[in-house]
């Protein structure tokens, strides 16, 4: 973790710049262009003022819309970064009339959720029929009353019997159109510099960071090392992370960590099914033309 950032932003956990990595063609990842972090919602007014000096144009948030809205924090950063969410091929303003936005402002907070109901459906179909239907009833109750009964039930019966790397692979498998939108957004120079973030800045953010660094030709060892930096990057909010992941959602403690083996296993799973990360990207439509555009923006000799 870049500790100069930690001292500047004590409330913005797991904040660092993806920069300086050596690429396979001998180039390096540019500095001050792509950052990653946990939620910026809880930054103080003073921290937001310092954050503005980084001249970040886009905060790309992988949480669900309701996850962001219901997250604790004063959301002071929203004064500088108005929020828009991606829905059915369009960005809609979060607080105003739900009309598509054709021209986004220079500075914006883009909610592009890396959560798909397909993830739940796919795993539910692997469990017993007599468990599946009560699960759907619980999901409906949660939807109506804002509870988390289904989430904990789902975690106990399904998710906790898998690994964190398995969950990351489920994200890749079931949010392919959304991943394309995220990567394509980052190939528009108007959206840069950018911050990619989620709740803790290690899971959904870690998956996207892996894809970006792979596109740029960064070595596996560096990708794995960057992912594992989140273990230290989240120390300051460890209590909150455990409370949220284990207490609020019922997931096992292993899901609160960012250990190297998790990223090693994810890379292996992608290559076992697709042959390479690049072939996975071909599958989602982010082909070599798109990847070259990203390399041109993010690397330098």
C-alpha beads as a LAMMPS data file, in Angstrom:
LAMMPS data file: protein, C-alpha beads

301 atoms
300 bonds

1 atom types
1 bond types

-500.0 500.0 xlo xhi
-500.0 500.0 ylo yhi
-500.0 500.0 zlo zhi

Masses

1 110.0

Atoms # bond

1 1 1 0.000 0.000 0.000
2 1 1 1.162 3.530 -0.710
3 1 1 1.389 4.934 2.799
4 1 1 1.515 8.547 1.656
5 1 1 -2.104 8.013 0.644
6 1 1 -2.954 6.370 3.961
7 1 1 -1.722 9.420 5.857
8 1 1 -3.656 11.776 3.573
9 1 1 -6.901 9.788 3.655
10 1 1 -7.316 7.949 6.981
11 1 1 -11.012 7.387 6.175
12 1 1 -10.410 6.093 2.638
13 1 1 -9.211 2.554 3.259
14 1 1 -7.218 0.462 0.805
15 1 1 -6.439 3.446 -1.439
16 1 1 -3.538 3.116 -3.843
17 1 1 -2.510 3.865 -7.403
18 1 1 -2.010 1.102 -9.966
19 1 1 1.178 2.519 -11.428
20 1 1 4.744 1.723 -12.383
21 1 1 4.217 -1.972 -13.141
22 1 1 6.485 -3.353 -15.848
23 1 1 4.585 -4.704 -18.860
24 1 1 5.467 -7.599 -21.141
25 1 1 6.469 -5.275 -24.004
26 1 1 8.914 -3.360 -21.810
27 1 1 6.616 -0.399 -21.182
28 1 1 5.316 0.627 -17.761
29 1 1 1.881 1.468 -16.397
30 1 1 1.483 5.243 -16.232
31 1 1 1.361 7.026 -12.901
32 1 1 -1.605 8.933 -11.461
33 1 1 -4.094 7.487 -13.946
34 1 1 -5.866 4.602 -12.212
35 1 1 -6.549 4.273 -8.497
36 1 1 -8.377 1.675 -6.414
37 1 1 -9.925 1.834 -2.954
38 1 1 -12.695 0.898 -0.580
39 1 1 -15.749 3.163 -0.277
40 1 1 -15.059 6.911 -0.436
41 1 1 -18.476 7.650 1.113
42 1 1 -17.091 8.159 4.614
43 1 1 -14.344 10.648 3.806
44 1 1 -14.430 13.862 5.794
45 1 1 -14.921 17.249 4.126
46 1 1 -11.198 17.915 4.508
47 1 1 -10.295 14.580 2.914
48 1 1 -12.632 15.292 0.011
49 1 1 -10.833 18.576 -0.576
50 1 1 -7.494 16.748 -0.690
51 1 1 -9.028 14.065 -2.898
52 1 1 -10.119 16.720 -5.410
53 1 1 -6.479 17.666 -5.911
54 1 1 -5.853 14.260 -7.518
55 1 1 -7.968 15.492 -10.452
56 1 1 -9.789 12.175 -10.686
57 1 1 -12.572 12.465 -13.255
58 1 1 -14.477 9.235 -12.598
59 1 1 -15.249 7.217 -9.513
60 1 1 -16.397 3.837 -10.812
61 1 1 -18.348 2.036 -8.107
62 1 1 -19.047 -1.699 -8.419
63 1 1 -21.682 -1.792 -5.674
64 1 1 -25.390 -2.127 -6.310
65 1 1 -27.354 1.119 -6.370
66 1 1 -29.171 0.268 -3.128
67 1 1 -25.915 -0.904 -1.566
68 1 1 -24.437 2.537 -2.176
69 1 1 -27.547 4.445 -1.076
70 1 1 -27.897 2.460 2.167
71 1 1 -24.184 2.470 3.029
72 1 1 -23.302 4.485 6.144
73 1 1 -21.421 7.714 5.659
74 1 1 -22.148 11.351 4.964
75 1 1 -21.166 10.993 1.283
76 1 1 -19.501 14.417 1.212
77 1 1 -17.727 13.365 -1.990
78 1 1 -21.070 13.450 -3.842
79 1 1 -20.911 17.264 -3.837
80 1 1 -18.009 17.047 -6.292
81 1 1 -19.026 13.800 -7.981
82 1 1 -22.747 13.532 -8.865
83 1 1 -23.967 9.935 -9.041
84 1 1 -25.269 8.018 -12.051
85 1 1 -26.105 4.339 -12.301
86 1 1 -25.952 1.969 -15.256
87 1 1 -29.219 0.310 -16.226
88 1 1 -30.112 -1.444 -19.464
89 1 1 -27.460 0.260 -21.555
90 1 1 -27.844 3.774 -20.142
91 1 1 -26.583 5.952 -17.322
92 1 1 -29.404 7.391 -15.224
93 1 1 -29.037 10.125 -12.601
94 1 1 -29.399 8.775 -9.087
95 1 1 -31.394 11.625 -7.559
96 1 1 -33.137 13.469 -10.376
97 1 1 -35.645 12.425 -13.017
98 1 1 -34.800 9.018 -14.362
99 1 1 -33.861 10.173 -17.849
100 1 1 -30.821 8.777 -19.678
101 1 1 -27.725 10.967 -19.688
102 1 1 -26.078 11.486 -23.054
103 1 1 -23.319 13.801 -21.854
104 1 1 -21.876 12.981 -18.461
105 1 1 -20.068 15.749 -16.564
106 1 1 -16.288 15.681 -16.315
107 1 1 -16.415 14.599 -12.692
108 1 1 -18.884 11.875 -11.864
109 1 1 -19.585 8.854 -9.703
110 1 1 -20.642 5.942 -11.919
111 1 1 -22.409 3.022 -10.271
112 1 1 -21.847 -0.010 -12.497
113 1 1 -22.921 -2.927 -10.339
114 1 1 -20.860 -6.105 -10.539
115 1 1 -23.710 -8.068 -9.059
116 1 1 -25.999 -10.205 -11.137
117 1 1 -29.028 -12.250 -10.158
118 1 1 -27.545 -14.894 -12.460
119 1 1 -24.912 -15.496 -9.780
120 1 1 -27.617 -16.392 -7.280
121 1 1 -29.722 -18.396 -9.746
122 1 1 -26.755 -20.479 -10.887
123 1 1 -25.747 -21.408 -7.369
124 1 1 -29.327 -21.958 -6.214
125 1 1 -29.851 -24.494 -8.977
126 1 1 -27.006 -26.507 -7.490
127 1 1 -28.821 -26.953 -4.184
128 1 1 -31.684 -29.241 -3.266
129 1 1 -35.066 -28.434 -4.861
130 1 1 -36.707 -28.276 -1.426
131 1 1 -34.212 -25.613 -0.333
132 1 1 -34.463 -23.612 -3.544
133 1 1 -38.090 -22.541 -3.239
134 1 1 -37.956 -21.440 0.413
135 1 1 -34.897 -19.434 -0.625
136 1 1 -36.952 -17.550 -3.193
137 1 1 -39.604 -16.776 -0.578
138 1 1 -36.937 -15.428 1.770
139 1 1 -35.517 -13.314 -1.071
140 1 1 -38.968 -11.813 -1.612
141 1 1 -39.311 -11.049 2.116
142 1 1 -35.917 -9.308 2.062
143 1 1 -36.997 -7.287 -0.956
144 1 1 -40.209 -6.124 0.724
145 1 1 -38.931 -5.484 4.242
146 1 1 -35.263 -4.644 3.626
147 1 1 -34.063 -7.568 5.749
148 1 1 -31.107 -9.883 5.042
149 1 1 -32.633 -13.251 5.936
150 1 1 -32.131 -14.702 2.466
151 1 1 -28.550 -13.447 2.190
152 1 1 -27.544 -15.220 5.411
153 1 1 -29.461 -18.347 4.421
154 1 1 -27.797 -18.312 0.996
155 1 1 -24.369 -17.732 2.561
156 1 1 -24.722 -20.604 5.030
157 1 1 -26.062 -23.172 2.579
158 1 1 -24.199 -22.235 -0.593
159 1 1 -21.498 -19.562 -0.562
160 1 1 -19.644 -20.689 2.555
161 1 1 -19.069 -24.078 0.959
162 1 1 -17.061 -22.445 -1.818
163 1 1 -13.835 -20.427 -1.852
164 1 1 -13.384 -16.701 -2.353
165 1 1 -11.699 -17.449 -5.690
166 1 1 -14.826 -19.414 -6.713
167 1 1 -16.937 -16.355 -5.950
168 1 1 -14.641 -14.164 -8.025
169 1 1 -14.949 -16.599 -10.910
170 1 1 -18.741 -16.450 -10.564
171 1 1 -18.501 -12.683 -10.995
172 1 1 -16.523 -13.151 -14.209
173 1 1 -18.918 -15.781 -15.508
174 1 1 -22.169 -13.977 -14.736
175 1 1 -21.471 -10.266 -15.297
176 1 1 -19.775 -10.391 -18.702
177 1 1 -21.809 -7.555 -20.306
178 1 1 -21.202 -5.370 -17.241
179 1 1 -17.470 -6.084 -17.232
180 1 1 -17.378 -4.962 -20.859
181 1 1 -19.080 -1.680 -19.896
182 1 1 -16.550 -1.112 -17.092
183 1 1 -13.518 -1.770 -19.273
184 1 1 -14.942 0.217 -22.172
185 1 1 -15.606 3.163 -19.845
186 1 1 -11.918 3.135 -18.950
187 1 1 -10.898 3.369 -22.609
188 1 1 -12.488 6.808 -22.888
189 1 1 -9.825 9.388 -22.075
190 1 1 -12.504 11.787 -20.793
191 1 1 -13.133 9.408 -17.894
192 1 1 -9.503 9.402 -16.747
193 1 1 -7.941 9.535 -14.229
194 1 1 -10.314 7.090 -12.561
195 1 1 -10.845 5.445 -9.213
196 1 1 -12.297 1.929 -9.179
197 1 1 -13.908 0.902 -5.907
198 1 1 -16.415 -1.276 -4.110
199 1 1 -17.237 -1.819 -0.450
200 1 1 -13.806 -2.977 0.744
201 1 1 -11.930 -2.407 -2.501
202 1 1 -10.622 -5.981 -2.619
203 1 1 -13.219 -8.281 -4.182
204 1 1 -15.112 -6.761 -7.111
205 1 1 -12.362 -4.164 -7.427
206 1 1 -9.738 -6.911 -7.274
207 1 1 -11.359 -8.813 -10.141
208 1 1 -11.436 -5.743 -12.403
209 1 1 -7.891 -4.724 -11.408
210 1 1 -6.710 -8.207 -12.401
211 1 1 -8.301 -7.877 -15.841
212 1 1 -6.873 -4.402 -16.445
213 1 1 -3.343 -5.338 -15.371
214 1 1 -3.524 -8.516 -17.465
215 1 1 -4.530 -6.467 -20.525
216 1 1 -1.560 -4.172 -19.947
217 1 1 0.801 -7.150 -19.840
218 1 1 1.644 -7.012 -16.134
219 1 1 3.168 -10.231 -14.764
220 1 1 1.082 -12.610 -12.664
221 1 1 3.395 -12.110 -9.691
222 1 1 2.718 -8.360 -9.693
223 1 1 -1.032 -8.839 -10.113
224 1 1 -1.057 -11.263 -7.182
225 1 1 1.091 -8.946 -5.069
226 1 1 -1.160 -5.968 -5.775
227 1 1 -4.249 -7.976 -4.812
228 1 1 -2.621 -9.093 -1.551
229 1 1 -1.863 -5.467 -0.616
230 1 1 -5.538 -5.190 0.303
231 1 1 -4.812 -7.363 3.351
232 1 1 -2.778 -4.475 4.813
233 1 1 -4.896 -1.815 3.157
234 1 1 -7.957 -2.925 5.117
235 1 1 -6.333 -3.180 8.554
236 1 1 -7.767 0.193 9.599
237 1 1 -11.324 -0.991 8.870
238 1 1 -10.831 -4.634 9.895
239 1 1 -13.524 -4.494 12.589
240 1 1 -16.028 -2.977 10.170
241 1 1 -15.097 -5.484 7.432
242 1 1 -15.711 -8.467 9.712
243 1 1 -18.935 -6.931 11.027
244 1 1 -20.223 -6.358 7.513
245 1 1 -19.082 -9.534 5.745
246 1 1 -19.559 -12.000 8.612
247 1 1 -22.155 -10.318 10.800
248 1 1 -24.370 -8.526 8.321
249 1 1 -24.180 -11.033 5.448
250 1 1 -23.210 -14.257 7.204
251 1 1 -20.156 -15.109 5.104
252 1 1 -17.236 -17.018 6.609
253 1 1 -14.148 -15.218 7.914
254 1 1 -12.012 -16.353 4.960
255 1 1 -14.000 -13.923 2.815
256 1 1 -12.667 -10.964 4.805
257 1 1 -9.081 -11.553 3.650
258 1 1 -7.048 -10.866 0.497
259 1 1 -4.529 -13.674 0.416
260 1 1 -2.252 -14.397 -2.567
261 1 1 -3.680 -17.907 -3.068
262 1 1 -7.075 -16.422 -3.901
263 1 1 -5.770 -14.524 -6.929
264 1 1 -3.548 -17.465 -7.932
265 1 1 -6.613 -19.735 -7.949
266 1 1 -8.709 -17.211 -9.887
267 1 1 -6.097 -16.867 -12.637
268 1 1 -5.836 -20.637 -12.814
269 1 1 -9.624 -21.031 -13.094
270 1 1 -9.822 -18.504 -15.935
271 1 1 -7.058 -20.281 -17.854
272 1 1 -8.542 -23.708 -17.249
273 1 1 -11.853 -22.699 -18.814
274 1 1 -10.839 -20.092 -21.413
275 1 1 -7.178 -20.806 -22.097
276 1 1 -6.074 -17.293 -21.114
277 1 1 -7.368 -14.026 -19.705
278 1 1 -7.226 -12.577 -23.239
279 1 1 -9.498 -15.317 -24.546
280 1 1 -11.939 -14.590 -21.731
281 1 1 -11.897 -10.942 -22.822
282 1 1 -12.553 -12.015 -26.410
283 1 1 -15.565 -13.911 -25.066
284 1 1 -17.067 -10.742 -23.560
285 1 1 -16.355 -8.644 -26.652
286 1 1 -13.391 -6.713 -25.282
287 1 1 -11.184 -7.817 -28.162
288 1 1 -7.651 -6.896 -29.175
289 1 1 -8.775 -3.607 -30.720
290 1 1 -10.293 -2.539 -27.396
291 1 1 -7.286 -3.844 -25.487
292 1 1 -4.831 -1.934 -27.683
293 1 1 -6.787 1.236 -27.009
294 1 1 -6.480 0.623 -23.266
295 1 1 -2.747 -0.089 -23.555
296 1 1 -2.218 3.118 -25.483
297 1 1 -3.896 5.106 -22.702
298 1 1 -2.401 3.354 -19.689
299 1 1 1.210 2.560 -20.635
300 1 1 4.338 4.482 -21.558
301 1 1 7.846 3.572 -22.693

Bonds

1 1 1 2
2 1 2 3
3 1 3 4
4 1 4 5
5 1 5 6
6 1 6 7
7 1 7 8
8 1 8 9
9 1 9 10
10 1 10 11
11 1 11 12
12 1 12 13
13 1 13 14
14 1 14 15
15 1 15 16
16 1 16 17
17 1 17 18
18 1 18 19
19 1 19 20
20 1 20 21
21 1 21 22
22 1 22 23
23 1 23 24
24 1 24 25
25 1 25 26
26 1 26 27
27 1 27 28
28 1 28 29
29 1 29 30
30 1 30 31
31 1 31 32
32 1 32 33
33 1 33 34
34 1 34 35
35 1 35 36
36 1 36 37
37 1 37 38
38 1 38 39
39 1 39 40
40 1 40 41
41 1 41 42
42 1 42 43
43 1 43 44
44 1 44 45
45 1 45 46
46 1 46 47
47 1 47 48
48 1 48 49
49 1 49 50
50 1 50 51
51 1 51 52
52 1 52 53
53 1 53 54
54 1 54 55
55 1 55 56
56 1 56 57
57 1 57 58
58 1 58 59
59 1 59 60
60 1 60 61
61 1 61 62
62 1 62 63
63 1 63 64
64 1 64 65
65 1 65 66
66 1 66 67
67 1 67 68
68 1 68 69
69 1 69 70
70 1 70 71
71 1 71 72
72 1 72 73
73 1 73 74
74 1 74 75
75 1 75 76
76 1 76 77
77 1 77 78
78 1 78 79
79 1 79 80
80 1 80 81
81 1 81 82
82 1 82 83
83 1 83 84
84 1 84 85
85 1 85 86
86 1 86 87
87 1 87 88
88 1 88 89
89 1 89 90
90 1 90 91
91 1 91 92
92 1 92 93
93 1 93 94
94 1 94 95
95 1 95 96
96 1 96 97
97 1 97 98
98 1 98 99
99 1 99 100
100 1 100 101
101 1 101 102
102 1 102 103
103 1 103 104
104 1 104 105
105 1 105 106
106 1 106 107
107 1 107 108
108 1 108 109
109 1 109 110
110 1 110 111
111 1 111 112
112 1 112 113
113 1 113 114
114 1 114 115
115 1 115 116
116 1 116 117
117 1 117 118
118 1 118 119
119 1 119 120
120 1 120 121
121 1 121 122
122 1 122 123
123 1 123 124
124 1 124 125
125 1 125 126
126 1 126 127
127 1 127 128
128 1 128 129
129 1 129 130
130 1 130 131
131 1 131 132
132 1 132 133
133 1 133 134
134 1 134 135
135 1 135 136
136 1 136 137
137 1 137 138
138 1 138 139
139 1 139 140
140 1 140 141
141 1 141 142
142 1 142 143
143 1 143 144
144 1 144 145
145 1 145 146
146 1 146 147
147 1 147 148
148 1 148 149
149 1 149 150
150 1 150 151
151 1 151 152
152 1 152 153
153 1 153 154
154 1 154 155
155 1 155 156
156 1 156 157
157 1 157 158
158 1 158 159
159 1 159 160
160 1 160 161
161 1 161 162
162 1 162 163
163 1 163 164
164 1 164 165
165 1 165 166
166 1 166 167
167 1 167 168
168 1 168 169
169 1 169 170
170 1 170 171
171 1 171 172
172 1 172 173
173 1 173 174
174 1 174 175
175 1 175 176
176 1 176 177
177 1 177 178
178 1 178 179
179 1 179 180
180 1 180 181
181 1 181 182
182 1 182 183
183 1 183 184
184 1 184 185
185 1 185 186
186 1 186 187
187 1 187 188
188 1 188 189
189 1 189 190
190 1 190 191
191 1 191 192
192 1 192 193
193 1 193 194
194 1 194 195
195 1 195 196
196 1 196 197
197 1 197 198
198 1 198 199
199 1 199 200
200 1 200 201
201 1 201 202
202 1 202 203
203 1 203 204
204 1 204 205
205 1 205 206
206 1 206 207
207 1 207 208
208 1 208 209
209 1 209 210
210 1 210 211
211 1 211 212
212 1 212 213
213 1 213 214
214 1 214 215
215 1 215 216
216 1 216 217
217 1 217 218
218 1 218 219
219 1 219 220
220 1 220 221
221 1 221 222
222 1 222 223
223 1 223 224
224 1 224 225
225 1 225 226
226 1 226 227
227 1 227 228
228 1 228 229
229 1 229 230
230 1 230 231
231 1 231 232
232 1 232 233
233 1 233 234
234 1 234 235
235 1 235 236
236 1 236 237
237 1 237 238
238 1 238 239
239 1 239 240
240 1 240 241
241 1 241 242
242 1 242 243
243 1 243 244
244 1 244 245
245 1 245 246
246 1 246 247
247 1 247 248
248 1 248 249
249 1 249 250
250 1 250 251
251 1 251 252
252 1 252 253
253 1 253 254
254 1 254 255
255 1 255 256
256 1 256 257
257 1 257 258
258 1 258 259
259 1 259 260
260 1 260 261
261 1 261 262
262 1 262 263
263 1 263 264
264 1 264 265
265 1 265 266
266 1 266 267
267 1 267 268
268 1 268 269
269 1 269 270
270 1 270 271
271 1 271 272
272 1 272 273
273 1 273 274
274 1 274 275
275 1 275 276
276 1 276 277
277 1 277 278
278 1 278 279
279 1 279 280
280 1 280 281
281 1 281 282
282 1 282 283
283 1 283 284
284 1 284 285
285 1 285 286
286 1 286 287
287 1 287 288
288 1 288 289
289 1 289 290
290 1 290 291
291 1 291 292
292 1 292 293
293 1 293 294
294 1 294 295
295 1 295 296
296 1 296 297
297 1 297 298
298 1 298 299
299 1 299 300
300 1 300 301
